[in-house]
Amino acid sequence: MAVADIITTPCRILYSAVAASLPADTVAADGDWGASWTELGYTKTPLSVERTAEKIEADIQESLTVIKRGNKMESLTIETTLAELNLDELALAWGGTYSQTAAGAGQPAKDELVGGDDPETLEYQWGFEGSYVSAAGNTHPFRMFVWKGVCDFGAALEFGKADPTGTTLRIDANPDMSKARGQRLFKLQKITAPASA
């Protein structure tokens, strides 16, 4: 047991094209993940990660107890609420086409998102990063990568007088079938010590 393993941390949310290079293990907490990754803004709620599995059970007449259990179906869902109202980020959850128009003569500057009636969903690679202080006093990142994930089209957009506008961001993981069985949904990474010189 170690007190350093009790982690309370804000979480960065980043996304990239599927199969973009992951940040190097040596990238410090809150460091730059590279040009392939885009960081989302502030969040109103903690990041929630839920992995569930639907079980299959085998029984035989010769035993009163199930003799074998396995997984029939599994899911991985990540959810939070974005605190900023940016239409380019909203496009991740709602789909559609995002555009910007610059100000001009008789034309105000504007952002627009146009969408609806599109059967396709876009997959992105997702990354989530928090940090913690080790027993040695060093700050290290704790990261999660989801190889392929689509945003929920039912994501809510909330307006209220007491709370900032928020957009629910829900990501459902799809398997990356190019990876080995047992490695197709996610990767968790906790850096525990700096690299040696």
Secondary structure, DSSP 8 states (H G I E B T S, - for coil): --GGG------EEEEESTT-----TT--TT----TT-EE---BSS--EEEEEEEEEEE--TT-SS--EEEEEEEEEEEEEEESS--HHHHHHHH-SEEEEE--BTTB--EEEEE--S------EEEEEEEEEE-TTS-EEEEEEEEEEEEE-TT--EE--SSS--EEEEEEEEE--TTS-TT-SSEEEEE--S----
